[in-house]
Amino acid sequence: MRGQTVTRFALFVSTLALASAAAAQQVAFTWDDLPAHGQLPPGVTRVQVGKQLIAAMQAARLPPVWGFVNGVHTIEEPDSTPMLKDWRDAGFLLGNHTWSHPSLNRTPLADWEADLAKNEPLLQSYIPADSQRWVRFPYLDEGDTPEKRDAARQYLAAKHYKIAAVTMSFADYLFNGPYARCVAKNDAASIAQLEKTYLTAAADNLDFSSAMSRALFKRDIPYVLLMHVGAFDAHMLPRLIQLYQSKGVTFVSLEDAEKDPFYANDLDLSLPGSPDTLESAMVARKLPFPPHPKLDADPESLCK
């Protein structure tokens, strides 16, 4: 009898653990605008920013993370280029974010395709030719008409690309310029305000994405998080990871996140385009939005 009780208790604990694991929110970090994004504080280099990001992700044992490259930075800021090698040497991955970051909504399709193709020789110098090919649309703009969107998908499908969707973000890019200014002015109080606002925004937008996912699917999908390789992001990344961990988040790769059925049309581009952000899915389903998070302070107002 005692053995049966112990066995039942062990089964109960195991069931709870499985339920908890199933309920845990999953997040895939992805990074845009390699190897250069935003303003730098005095004395900080792009390579240093990259090394900070890499160290924080390695310390947290994140799975291999994708960074999406705009090759134009290697021309405009050639000293930033070694960041790409550091990224690959760390076991992280590089995808195509186009050469010069044009919006497909505001650019003729042929010009956009040429800009994307211009980035490929740079990427191939860092990754094997037969490696996975992922693309992220600049500004997440996938075409301003159905015809343009379908034609872009056909082009990408022919080149064996998959689309790196975005299902969570918190406008991290807004903080890098103000941080550079505040460091230059040695304004510790304003930097502390930026830090607080940044972490609050991250927490609030995790809840916002979860509320939309649960409205749509009665569950949390694995979220693909959009980040940018800025100096403030590097400064905050250890605390950002700790914040997510405190909320029970586990970290997954982009590939594993997009195995979820929500992302099926981003993997098979022969399929028709469908909503691939939670916001667009909410609109398509005509569901009411949860309250949208607002920043508790305007970063741009600081250290002017």
C-alpha positions as CSV (number, residue, x, y, z in Angstrom):
1,M,0.0,0.0,0.0
2,R,2.8,2.4,0.9
3,G,4.5,1.6,-2.4
4,Q,1.3,2.3,-4.3
5,T,0.9,5.6,-2.5
6,V,4.5,6.7,-3.3
7,T,4.0,5.7,-6.9
8,R,0.7,7.7,-7.1
9,F,2.4,10.7,-5.5
10,A,5.3,10.5,-8.0
11,L,2.9,10.2,-10.9
12,F,1.0,13.3,-9.5
13,V,4.2,15.3,-9.2
14,S,5.2,14.2,-12.7
15,T,1.9,15.2,-14.1
16,L,2.1,18.6,-12.5
17,A,5.6,19.1,-13.9
18,L,4.4,18.2,-17.4
19,A,1.4,20.6,-17.1
20,S,3.7,23.4,-15.9
21,A,6.1,22.8,-18.8
22,A,3.2,22.8,-21.2
23,A,1.9,26.1,-19.8
24,A,5.3,27.8,-19.9
25,Q,5.6,30.7,-22.3
26,Q,8.3,30.2,-24.9
27,V,10.3,33.0,-26.6
28,A,12.7,32.9,-29.5
29,F,15.2,35.9,-29.5
30,T,16.0,37.3,-32.9
31,W,18.1,40.3,-33.7
32,D,17.8,42.9,-36.5
33,D,20.2,45.3,-38.2
34,L,23.5,43.5,-37.7
35,P,26.2,44.7,-37.5
36,A,25.2,48.2,-36.6
37,H,22.0,49.8,-35.1
38,G,21.4,53.1,-33.5
39,Q,23.7,55.7,-31.9
40,L,26.7,54.6,-29.8
41,P,27.7,56.1,-26.5
42,P,31.2,57.7,-26.4
43,G,34.0,55.2,-26.4
44,V,31.7,52.2,-27.3
45,T,32.2,50.2,-30.6
46,R,29.9,48.0,-32.6
47,V,32.2,45.1,-31.9
48,Q,31.9,45.7,-28.2
49,V,28.1,45.8,-28.5
50,G,28.2,42.5,-30.3
51,K,30.5,40.9,-27.7
52,Q,28.1,42.1,-24.9
53,L,25.1,40.6,-26.6
54,I,26.9,37.3,-27.3
55,A,28.2,37.0,-23.7
56,A,24.8,37.6,-22.2
57,M,23.1,35.0,-24.4
58,Q,25.8,32.5,-23.8
59,A,25.6,33.0,-20.1
60,A,21.9,32.3,-20.2
61,R,22.5,29.3,-22.5
62,L,20.1,30.5,-25.1
63,P,19.7,28.2,-28.1
64,P,21.4,29.4,-31.4
65,V,20.0,32.8,-32.1
66,W,19.4,34.4,-35.6
67,G,20.7,37.8,-36.4
68,F,19.4,39.5,-39.5
69,V,22.0,41.5,-41.5
70,N,21.9,44.7,-43.5
71,G,25.1,44.6,-45.5
72,V,25.2,48.3,-46.1
73,H,26.5,48.8,-42.6
74,T,29.7,47.0,-43.5
75,I,30.3,49.8,-46.1
76,E,29.1,52.7,-44.0
77,E,30.8,51.5,-40.8
78,P,33.5,49.1,-41.9
79,D,34.8,48.8,-38.3
80,S,31.5,47.1,-37.4
81,T,32.1,44.2,-39.8
82,P,34.0,41.9,-37.3
83,M,30.8,41.6,-35.3
84,L,29.5,39.3,-37.9
85,K,32.4,36.9,-37.5
86,D,32.1,37.1,-33.7
87,W,28.4,36.2,-34.1
88,R,29.2,33.1,-36.2
89,D,32.1,32.0,-34.1
90,A,29.7,32.0,-31.1
91,G,27.6,29.5,-32.9
92,F,24.9,32.0,-33.8
93,L,23.2,32.3,-37.2
94,L,22.9,35.0,-39.8
95,G,19.8,35.8,-42.0
96,N,18.9,38.3,-44.7
97,H,17.4,41.6,-43.7
98,T,18.1,43.0,-47.2
99,W,21.2,45.1,-48.1
100,S,19.9,48.6,-47.2
101,H,16.6,48.0,-45.3
102,P,14.1,49.2,-47.9
103,S,10.3,48.8,-47.2
104,L,8.7,46.5,-49.7
105,N,5.5,48.6,-49.3
106,R,7.3,51.7,-50.6
107,T,9.8,50.1,-53.0
108,P,9.1,48.5,-56.5
109,L,9.2,44.8,-56.2
110,A,12.1,44.4,-58.7
111,D,14.2,46.9,-56.7
112,W,13.4,45.2,-53.4
113,E,14.4,41.8,-54.8
114,A,17.7,43.2,-56.1
115,D,18.4,44.7,-52.7
116,L,17.8,41.4,-51.0
117,A,20.0,39.6,-53.6
118,K,22.8,42.1,-53.1
119,N,23.0,40.9,-49.4
120,E,23.5,37.3,-50.3
121,P,27.3,37.3,-51.2
122,L,28.1,38.8,-47.8
123,L,26.0,36.2,-46.0
124,Q,27.5,33.4,-48.0
125,S,31.0,34.5,-46.9
126,Y,29.9,33.6,-43.3
127,I,27.6,30.7,-43.7
128,P,27.6,27.5,-45.8
129,A,25.8,27.7,-49.1
130,D,23.5,24.8,-48.0
131,S,22.5,26.3,-44.7
132,Q,19.0,27.4,-43.8
133,R,17.9,30.6,-45.4
134,W,15.7,33.0,-43.3
135,V,14.6,36.4,-44.2
136,R,13.1,39.2,-42.2
137,F,11.2,42.0,-44.0
138,P,12.4,45.5,-43.1
139,Y,9.7,47.3,-41.1
140,L,7.8,43.9,-41.3
141,D,6.4,45.3,-44.6
142,E,5.5,42.3,-46.9
143,G,3.9,44.3,-49.7
144,D,1.2,46.9,-50.0
145,T,-1.0,44.9,-52.3
146,P,-2.0,41.2,-52.4
147,E,-0.4,40.9,-55.8
148,K,2.9,42.3,-54.6
149,R,2.9,40.2,-51.5
150,D,2.2,37.0,-53.5
151,A,4.9,37.9,-56.0
152,A,7.5,38.5,-53.2
153,R,6.6,35.1,-51.7
154,Q,7.1,33.4,-55.0
155,Y,10.5,35.0,-55.4
156,L,11.5,34.0,-51.8
157,A,10.2,30.5,-52.3
158,A,12.3,30.1,-55.4
159,K,15.3,31.0,-53.3
160,H,14.3,28.6,-50.5
161,Y,13.8,31.3,-47.9
162,K,11.7,31.0,-44.8
163,I,10.2,34.1,-43.2
164,A,11.2,35.1,-39.7
165,A,7.9,36.4,-38.3
166,V,7.5,38.6,-35.3
167,T,4.9,38.0,-32.7
168,M,6.4,40.0,-29.8
169,S,8.3,43.3,-29.6
170,F,8.5,46.3,-27.3
171,A,10.1,49.1,-29.4
172,D,13.5,48.5,-27.9
173,Y,15.0,50.6,-30.8
174,L,13.6,53.7,-29.2
175,F,16.0,53.5,-26.3
176,N,19.4,53.4,-28.0
177,G,19.7,57.0,-29.1
178,P,18.6,58.5,-25.8
179,Y,21.0,56.1,-24.0
180,A,23.9,57.4,-26.1
181,R,23.0,61.0,-25.3
182,C,22.5,60.3,-21.6
183,V,25.9,58.5,-21.3
184,A,27.6,61.4,-23.0
185,K,26.0,63.8,-20.5
186,N,26.7,61.4,-17.6
187,D,23.1,61.7,-16.6
188,A,22.7,58.7,-14.3
189,A,19.1,59.6,-13.3
190,S,17.9,59.6,-16.9
191,I,19.7,56.3,-17.6
192,A,17.9,54.8,-14.6
193,Q,14.6,56.0,-16.0
194,L,15.5,54.4,-19.4
195,E,16.2,51.1,-17.6
196,K,13.0,51.1,-15.7
197,T,10.9,52.1,-18.8
198,Y,12.6,49.4,-20.9
199,L,11.9,46.6,-18.5
200,T,8.4,47.7,-17.9
201,A,7.7,47.8,-21.6
202,A,9.2,44.3,-22.1
203,A,7.0,42.9,-19.3
204,D,3.9,44.7,-20.5
205,N,4.3,43.5,-24.1
206,L,4.8,39.9,-23.0
207,D,1.4,40.2,-21.4
208,F,0.0,41.9,-24.5
209,S,1.2,39.2,-26.8
210,S,-0.1,36.5,-24.5
211,A,-3.5,38.1,-24.3
212,M,-3.8,38.2,-28.1
213,S,-2.6,34.6,-28.4
214,R,-5.1,33.4,-25.8
215,A,-7.9,35.4,-27.5
216,L,-7.0,33.8,-30.8
217,F,-6.0,30.2,-29.8
218,K,-6.8,29.8,-26.1
219,R,-3.1,29.2,-25.5
220,D,0.3,30.8,-25.7
221,I,2.0,30.2,-29.0
222,P,5.8,30.3,-29.0
223,Y,6.7,33.9,-29.5
224,V,9.3,35.3,-31.9
225,L,10.8,38.3,-30.2
226,L,12.2,41.2,-32.4
227,M,15.2,42.9,-30.9
228,H,17.9,45.3,-32.3
229,V,21.7,45.2,-31.9
230,G,21.9,48.6,-30.1
231,A,24.2,49.6,-27.2
232,F,21.3,50.0,-24.8
233,D,20.0,46.5,-25.7
234,A,23.5,45.2,-24.9
235,H,23.5,47.1,-21.6
236,M,20.1,45.7,-20.6
237,L,20.2,42.2,-22.0
238,P,21.2,40.3,-18.8
239,R,18.4,42.0,-16.9
240,L,15.9,41.4,-19.8
241,I,16.7,37.7,-19.8
242,Q,16.4,37.6,-16.0
243,L,13.0,39.4,-16.3
244,Y,11.6,36.8,-18.7
245,Q,13.0,34.0,-16.6
246,S,11.3,35.4,-13.5
247,K,8.0,35.2,-15.4
248,G,8.6,31.5,-16.2
249,V,9.6,32.0,-19.9
250,T,11.8,29.4,-21.5
251,F,13.9,30.2,-24.5
252,V,13.6,28.3,-27.8
253,S,15.2,28.7,-31.3
254,L,13.5,30.5,-34.1
255,E,13.2,27.1,-35.9
256,D,11.4,25.5,-33.0
257,A,9.1,28.4,-32.4
258,E,8.0,28.4,-36.0
259,K,7.1,24.8,-35.9
260,D,3.8,26.0,-34.3
261,P,0.9,25.9,-36.8
262,F,0.5,29.6,-36.5
263,Y,3.7,30.1,-38.6
264,A,3.0,27.5,-41.3
265,N,2.6,30.0,-44.1
266,D,6.0,31.6,-43.2
267,L,7.7,28.2,-43.7
268,D,6.0,27.1,-46.9
269,L,5.9,30.1,-49.2
270,S,4.1,28.2,-51.8
271,L,1.0,28.6,-49.6
272,P,-1.0,31.9,-49.8
273,G,0.1,34.6,-47.5
274,S,-1.9,34.8,-44.2
275,P,-1.7,36.9,-41.1
276,D,1.7,36.3,-39.5
277,T,1.6,38.8,-36.7
278,L,-0.8,38.5,-33.8
279,E,-2.2,42.0,-34.5
280,S,-3.0,41.1,-38.1
281,A,-4.6,37.8,-37.0
282,M,-6.8,39.8,-34.5
283,V,-7.9,42.1,-37.2
284,A,-8.6,39.2,-39.6
285,R,-10.7,37.5,-36.9
286,K,-12.4,40.8,-36.0
287,L,-11.5,40.3,-32.3
288,P,-11.2,43.2,-29.9
289,F,-7.7,44.1,-28.9
290,P,-6.6,44.0,-25.3
291,P,-5.4,47.4,-24.0
292,H,-2.2,48.3,-25.8
293,P,0.8,48.9,-23.5
294,K,2.1,52.5,-23.3
295,L,5.6,53.5,-22.2
296,D,5.6,55.0,-18.8
297,A,8.1,57.7,-20.0
298,D,9.1,58.9,-23.5
299,P,12.7,57.9,-24.1
300,E,13.2,60.5,-26.8
301,S,12.5,63.3,-24.3
302,L,15.5,62.5,-22.2
303,C,19.0,64.1,-22.3
304,K,18.1,66.4,-25.2
